[in-house]
Amino acid sequence: MAIMKYQKHYNDLDGLIDSIFTGVKIPPVDIKESKTGYAISAEIPGYKENEINLYVENHVLTLEGKKEEKEDESSKDGKKYLIRERVVRNFKRSFTLPEDADEEKVSAAFKNGVLEVDLPKVEKAQPKRIEVKAN
């Protein structure tokens, strides 16, 4: 059974400090394996599909979210924040792919704040019988 290794990335010191005191600000994922491939589900609420990047490089699948935070939303309606827990942060999460993953056929869909990534396994070459002829 192949296991995907992953790494968490923080884009700034604030993100690291927030993760220590208020919980990790990266999307939680579920990874499943079947006979034909792998399925990754990531919860990314509050993001739009154009704010999510997914790419494979050097056998590593990277999921990245980039959301531009507005300067000060409180000034537009004349109200100021007393508590602000829903801070939007950029995130980056990487997974080292198993050797049998076919990175050329990765596909993804994003719906209702959930990213579904389909990663098929490479089809194994079947043994080919070679006929031996007498001279």
N, C-alpha and C positions, 0 to 999 in steps of 0.2 A: 504494500500500500504506500503510495507516494504522499509526502506531506509537503505542503507549501510553507515556506518560511516567510515571515513578514517583518517589516521594519516600520516604526512610527517616526515621522519627521515633524519637526516643529519649525515654523518659519520665522519665529522670533523668540526672544527671551520671555515676553509676556505670555505667549502660548504655552511655553514650558511651565512657567509659574502657575498659570491658570489650571493646567492639567494636574498639577500637584495638589492644589488647594480646592478646586471645584470639580474635578473629574476631567477625564480625557475629552478633548474637543475634536476627536476624529470619529468618522462614522463606524459604528459597529458592523461587523460582517459575519455572515454564515458561509461556510465553504462545504460543499457536498461533492462526493465522488461517486461516479457510476462506472459501469463497464466501458462506456463510450466517451466519457469526459468529466469535466468539472463544472460546477455551477457556483458562482459567487453572488451573494445578495448583500447589498450595502444600503443601509438606511441613511439617506441624505436629505432630510426635510429642509425646506426653505430655500433650496437651490433650484435653478432652472437648468435644463440640459445644456445650454450654451455656457454655463459656469462650471461644467464638469469636464475634465480631460481624462482620457484613459489611453494609455499607450504601452507598448512592449518594446523593450530595448535590452539587449544582452541577456535574454531569457528571464527578464524581470518585468512583471506587470505592475504598472504604477497607476494609481487612482489619485486624482488631484482635483481639489475644489478651489476655485478662485472667485471670490465675491467682493465687489467693491463696496466698502462701507461709506455711507453718506457722512459728510463732515459732522453736522450737528442737526439731527432731525428734530430736536426739541425746539429749536428756534423758529421753525416754520409755523407751528401752531400756538406759540407763546407759552408752551408748557415745558417744564424741566423735569428730568428724571429724578426720582427719589430712590428707586431701585432699578437696576438694569442688569438682568441676568441673561438676557437673550442676545449676547454679543456675537456677532458673526465673525468667524475667523477663517482664514485660508487653511487648507489642510493638504497633506500629501501622505499617501500610504502605499508601500511597495510590497510585492510578494514575489519571492523567487519561485519560478515555475518548476514543476516536476519535469524530469527528462522526457516523459512521454506526452507532454502537452504540445499541441500543434498551434504554435503562436501565429501562424499565417491565417488561421481560421477563427480567430477570436471575434465574437459579436457581442453587442450590448444593447439593452433597451432600458429606458428610464420612464417610470410611470408612478404617479402618486408619491413621489419622494423616495422611491426605491429603485436602485440601479441593479439590474440583473445582467450578469456577465456569463456568457456561455463559452467554455473553453474545451473544444473537443480534444480527444487523445489522437495521437498519430496512429494511423492504421499500420498494424504490424505486417511486415512482409511475410507472405506464406512461403514455406519451403517449396522449391521447384525441383521436381524430379528430372534428373538428366539421364537420358538414355545412353548407355554404354554400348558401342558397336564393336563387333569383332573385326579385325583386319582381314 
